[in-house]
Amino acid sequence: MTIAEYAELGGFEGAEVVMWLTMRGALSANVVCKHRSYYLPSMTGIATAIYEGTDAPNPAIIERQRRHLASELSGVERLEGTYPFTLERSVKAFRINDYLHRMVEPSHREAFLADPEASFEAAGLTEKERDLIRRRDWRGLMHYGVIFFMLEKLGAVTGVSNLHIYAAMRGETLEAFQRTRNAPGALYSVAGKGAGNLAWDPQTGGATHS
């Protein structure tokens, strides 16, 4: 199956299966598993695996694989509502992705919360990038090229749960979104214990820290 065919069945946002297959396919036949873990916070499992290849890559094979990847994506642009993370989109969104990833740094988080505009200026974000963050435009951020894991970091810092982000992407309230699920799902974020106790406000999607 091509990547385009996977997308027809599961949607391009369900591309993590393809990512795992691509990761393994890029490695040699001989690999050593250095680390493996699995965690189920709520509705979706989070897995981590680190493999180390033992064979040196062949430049001719790498070039052949690049040509193969181009054929795998042929036709995917015809699918409506998709925003593939192309090389061009990756380069355009690198600055904002880097900015949001740095939310893992305490000093960066503190600077953002204390004075967002000064933080934006220091990072050299464009006016469009600043506006997307100001408005918490989750769908717009994805369309722009922000990786979802970066949205999780922004949500954790600003007190917005993952489920609120999912609902906003669909243009729904949290309650309407949860009615489409087979299980209601607990509100959660990647903030972890360091965020303190979170009291979610279902009316606004916000949170208060105690």
N, C-alpha and C positions, 0 to 999 in steps of 0.2 A: 504493500500500500504506500502511496505517496503521502506527503504531509498535507497536500490539498485534500486528499480523500479522507484523511483523519479529521480535518477541519469540517468537512461536510457532515460527518457523523456526530462529532462532539463539540463543534464550535472552536474558533481559533483560541479563545480564552482557556480552553481545556488542553492546552498544548504541553502540559507538564509530562504527559506520557511520552510524547515525541522527544522532549528534552532529555529524559532519562535514556531513551533508546539511542539518541544521538551521542550522549556522553559516553555510553558503553561502547558504541560503535567506533568512536574516535580513539579508543584505547587499543592497545595490542591484545593479542589473545592471552598473553601471560601478564596477569595483574595480581597485585597484593592488596587485600583489603586492610587499610590502616585503621579505619574507624567505622562503626555502624551504630545508629540509634533510631528509635521510633518513639513518637510521643503523640497522644491523642488528646488535645486540649478540649475539644467540643465536637464539632461536626466533621472535621476533616483531619486526617492523620498528617503529621509532619515527620518526614524521614530524612535522615542525613547519612550519607555514605561517602567515604573518601578512599579512592583507589589510586594506586601508584603503578604506572606501567614500567615494564622492565626492558622493553625493546626500543631502540632509537627509531624515530619516524623516518620514512622514506619520502624525500621531497616529491618524487614523481607520483606517489600514491596520494599525497596531500593535494596536489594540483588536480588529480583525477577526481578526488572527493569534492573539491570546490565546484567543478563542472557538474558533478552529480547533484549537489545541493541546489544548483540553479534549476535543474530539470525537476527536482522534487517540488519546488515552489511554483512551477509554471501553472498558471490559471487561477491561483489563489486570489488574485486581485478582483476576480469576478464575484466573490462572495460578499454579499452586502453586510455592512456593519462590522467589518473586520479592520483591525489596526495592527498588522504584523510588525514585530520589532525588528525592522530592517536595519542594515548598517547605517543608512542615512538618518533614520529616526533615532538610532542609538547615539550618533554623534550630536544631533541637534539637542537631545535631552540629557546629555552627559552632565552638564552643569547642575541642573536641578536634581537629577538623580544623586549626584555626589553630595549636594547640599542636604537632601533628605536623609541619605544614608548616615551622614555625620550626626544625626540625632542620637546615635548610640554614644556620643561623647558628652559627658555631663556639662562641660563648659559651653559647648555648642547649643545644647538644649536650653541652658540658662540664658544665654544671649538672645536666643529666639523668643523665649517667653517674656523677657524683660523689655525688649525693644525689637519687634519683628522687622521694622523698616530699616533699622541700622544693620541688622543681621543680613537682610536681603542685599543691602548696599555693599557690605563687606564681601559677600560672596559673588557680587557682580551679576546677579540674576536680572534677566530682562523684565520689562514691565509686564509682559504677558505671563511670565513665570510667577512673578510676585502676585499678580491678580488671581491666578489659579489657586495659589496657596492661601491668600487672604480669604477667598470665598469658600474654601474647602470644596472646590469643584472636583469631586472624586472622579466622575466620568470624564470631565475635561482633562484632568491630569493624565488619565490612562490614554486618552486619544492623543495627547501631546507626546507621549512616549515615556511616561513615568512608570517604572516597574512596580507591580502591586506590592511587593515587600517594602518598598519605600513609602507607599501609602499607609501601610500598617504602622510604620514608625511615626509618621505624622499624626495618625490617629491616636497612638499611645501617648504622645506628648500633649495633645490637645484634648484628651479625654473623650475620644470617640471610639466606640467598640467596632470590631470587625463587622458585626451584623448590621450596624447602622450604615457602614460604608457600603455593604452589599445592597441594602435597601435603597440608598441614595443613587447608586448606579442604575437601578431599575426605575428611578423616579417614583418610588413608593415610600409610604411610612413604614416604620419597623413592624407595626402590627400587620399591615397588608403583606409585607414580605414574608413574615413568619407563617402566615396562612398558606403560603405556597410550598412550605417545607413539609416533609413527612414527619419530622420531629421539630419541636419549637426551637431547640438550640439555646444553650446558655450564652449570655453576653460575655464576650471575652476580647482581649486585645493582647498585643505582645509587650505591654508595659511591664508585666512581671510584678513581683513583690515590691520592687523599689518604688512603684508608683503610689504605694499606700492603699488605703481602702477606697474603692471606687463606688459611688452611689449613682447608678445610671438614671438619667431622667428620660423616660420614654417619649415625652412630649417634644423635647428639643433635640434629643440625640446627644446631649452633652453630658458632662459628669462633673461632680464636685469632689475635690480631694479632701480627705480628713486626715 
